[in-house]
Amino acid sequence: MASENHSVPDDGSIVEAHPRSGDGGVVAVSPSGSELSRSPVPPFEKLSIFYPMWNEEAYIERALAAGHRACNRLIERGDIGDYELIVVNDASTDRTGEIADRCAADDPHVRVVHHPQNRKLGGAIKTGFAAATGDLILYTDADLPFDMAELPRAVRLMRDYDVDLVSAYRLDRTGEGYLRTVYTFWYNLLIRTMFGVKARDINFAFKLCRARLFDHVELRSEGSFIDAELVIRATRLGFEMLQFGVDYFPRTRGESTLSSPGVILTILREMRELRSDLDGIEKLV
């Protein structure tokens, strides 16, 4: 949770990162507009990055290579002491599992968890968080929707402002196509209206979390509502979230199923089923 030097905002527990004029830095601003103080903390012992994967043979090696580069840079800067890259193979029918096992055999930093049956995005994300052994955990997609060079920036923001969750949003969403841009807008608006969470891009696959958050957050979604569920549960419990913008790189290989009718219907069903549970969450004392 937030340290004693930070007050948790009452309206959603969310702060945003804005450029500081003159020095090129970043400052966290609360919903009321007041600047939050910087709070240095010791380096993180270990960063866990996990990738939910289903039929990602075209992306897996590139995703792991990008993870290695970002983590090695963090080690060089003294931000983390160690790291692990976890592939959650969600019963892929292509060579994803085979390639993942080979990478793990060749590199002690890589681990693989295989699902015997496909559990969809929510199930894969829950497995990833459960498998992570670091005190800092990043969830992202294998198609690298953002530049992994942004990760050191996110870790610095988490460290400097002592927040519990850093969530990125896309600065320009037009690359994902008109229909998905419209879908994303209305979905974010729906989440804000129903749950009062002021997240700019709640389903974007960049969630950097302190592991201690999961001492209190238990995720239940099996589908793509899980991103929203994580943010809703965390902020309603009083954990602080910081948001920052990144350039977006749409998928160039394979097809995304996140805007398919079946996925959308699952999101709406889980939203309805979990609403009473989410509405009953009380802030931790």
URCORHU-V262438 format. One record per residue. N is the residue number from 1. SS is DSSP state (a for helix, b for strand, c for the rest). Layout:
n:N ss:SS
n:N ss:SS
This chain:
n:1 ss:c
n:2 ss:c
n:3 ss:c
n:4 ss:c
n:5 ss:c
n:6 ss:c
n:7 ss:c
n:8 ss:c
n:9 ss:c
n:10 ss:c
n:11 ss:c
n:12 ss:c
n:13 ss:c
n:14 ss:b
n:15 ss:b
n:16 ss:b
n:17 ss:b
n:18 ss:b
n:19 ss:b
n:20 ss:c
n:21 ss:c
n:22 ss:c
n:23 ss:c
n:24 ss:c
n:25 ss:c
n:26 ss:b
n:27 ss:b
n:28 ss:b
n:29 ss:b
n:30 ss:c
n:31 ss:c
n:32 ss:c
n:33 ss:c
n:34 ss:c
n:35 ss:b
n:36 ss:c
n:37 ss:c
n:38 ss:c
n:39 ss:c
n:40 ss:c
n:41 ss:c
n:42 ss:c
n:43 ss:c
n:44 ss:b
n:45 ss:b
n:46 ss:b
n:47 ss:b
n:48 ss:b
n:49 ss:b
n:50 ss:b
n:51 ss:b
n:52 ss:b
n:53 ss:b
n:54 ss:c
n:55 ss:c
n:56 ss:c
n:57 ss:c
n:58 ss:c
n:59 ss:c
n:60 ss:a
n:61 ss:a
n:62 ss:a
n:63 ss:a
n:64 ss:a
n:65 ss:a
n:66 ss:a
n:67 ss:a
n:68 ss:a
n:69 ss:a
n:70 ss:a
n:71 ss:a
n:72 ss:a
n:73 ss:a
n:74 ss:a
n:75 ss:a
n:76 ss:a
n:77 ss:a
n:78 ss:c
n:79 ss:c
n:80 ss:b
n:81 ss:b
n:82 ss:b
n:83 ss:b
n:84 ss:b
n:85 ss:b
n:86 ss:b
n:87 ss:b
n:88 ss:b
n:89 ss:b
n:90 ss:c
n:91 ss:c
n:92 ss:c
n:93 ss:c
n:94 ss:c
n:95 ss:c
n:96 ss:a
n:97 ss:a
n:98 ss:a
n:99 ss:a
n:100 ss:a
n:101 ss:a
n:102 ss:a
n:103 ss:a
n:104 ss:a
n:105 ss:a
n:106 ss:a
n:107 ss:c
n:108 ss:c
n:109 ss:c
n:110 ss:b
n:111 ss:b
n:112 ss:b
n:113 ss:b
n:114 ss:b
n:115 ss:c
n:116 ss:c
n:117 ss:c
n:118 ss:c
n:119 ss:c
n:120 ss:a
n:121 ss:a
n:122 ss:a
n:123 ss:a
n:124 ss:a
n:125 ss:a
n:126 ss:a
n:127 ss:a
n:128 ss:a
n:129 ss:a
n:130 ss:a
n:131 ss:a
n:132 ss:c
n:133 ss:c
n:134 ss:c
n:135 ss:c
n:136 ss:b
n:137 ss:b
n:138 ss:b
n:139 ss:b
n:140 ss:b
n:141 ss:b
n:142 ss:c
n:143 ss:c
n:144 ss:c
n:145 ss:c
n:146 ss:c
n:147 ss:c
n:148 ss:a
n:149 ss:a
n:150 ss:a
n:151 ss:a
n:152 ss:a
n:153 ss:a
n:154 ss:a
n:155 ss:a
n:156 ss:a
n:157 ss:a
n:158 ss:a
n:159 ss:a
n:160 ss:a
n:161 ss:a
n:162 ss:c
n:163 ss:c
n:164 ss:c
n:165 ss:b
n:166 ss:b
n:167 ss:b
n:168 ss:b
n:169 ss:b
n:170 ss:b
n:171 ss:c
n:172 ss:c
n:173 ss:c
n:174 ss:a
n:175 ss:a
n:176 ss:a
n:177 ss:c
n:178 ss:a
n:179 ss:a
n:180 ss:a
n:181 ss:a
n:182 ss:a
n:183 ss:a
n:184 ss:a
n:185 ss:a
n:186 ss:a
n:187 ss:a
n:188 ss:a
n:189 ss:a
n:190 ss:a
n:191 ss:a
n:192 ss:a
n:193 ss:a
n:194 ss:a
n:195 ss:a
n:196 ss:c
n:197 ss:c
n:198 ss:c
n:199 ss:c
n:200 ss:c
n:201 ss:c
n:202 ss:c
n:203 ss:c
n:204 ss:c
n:205 ss:c
n:206 ss:b
n:207 ss:b
n:208 ss:b
n:209 ss:b
n:210 ss:b
n:211 ss:a
n:212 ss:a
n:213 ss:a
n:214 ss:a
n:215 ss:a
n:216 ss:c
n:217 ss:c
n:218 ss:c
n:219 ss:c
n:220 ss:c
n:221 ss:c
n:222 ss:c
n:223 ss:c
n:224 ss:c
n:225 ss:c
n:226 ss:a
n:227 ss:a
n:228 ss:a
n:229 ss:a
n:230 ss:a
n:231 ss:a
n:232 ss:a
n:233 ss:a
n:234 ss:a
n:235 ss:a
n:236 ss:a
n:237 ss:c
n:238 ss:c
n:239 ss:c
n:240 ss:c
n:241 ss:b
n:242 ss:b
n:243 ss:b
n:244 ss:b
n:245 ss:b
n:246 ss:b
n:247 ss:c
n:248 ss:c
n:249 ss:c
n:250 ss:c
n:251 ss:c
n:252 ss:c
n:253 ss:c
n:254 ss:c
n:255 ss:c
n:256 ss:c
n:257 ss:c
n:258 ss:c
n:259 ss:c
n:260 ss:c
n:261 ss:a
n:262 ss:a
n:263 ss:a
n:264 ss:a
n:265 ss:a
n:266 ss:a
n:267 ss:a
n:268 ss:a
n:269 ss:a
n:270 ss:a
n:271 ss:a
n:272 ss:a
n:273 ss:a
n:274 ss:a
n:275 ss:a
n:276 ss:a
n:277 ss:a
n:278 ss:a
n:279 ss:a
n:280 ss:c
n:281 ss:c
n:282 ss:c
n:283 ss:c
n:284 ss:c
n:285 ss:c
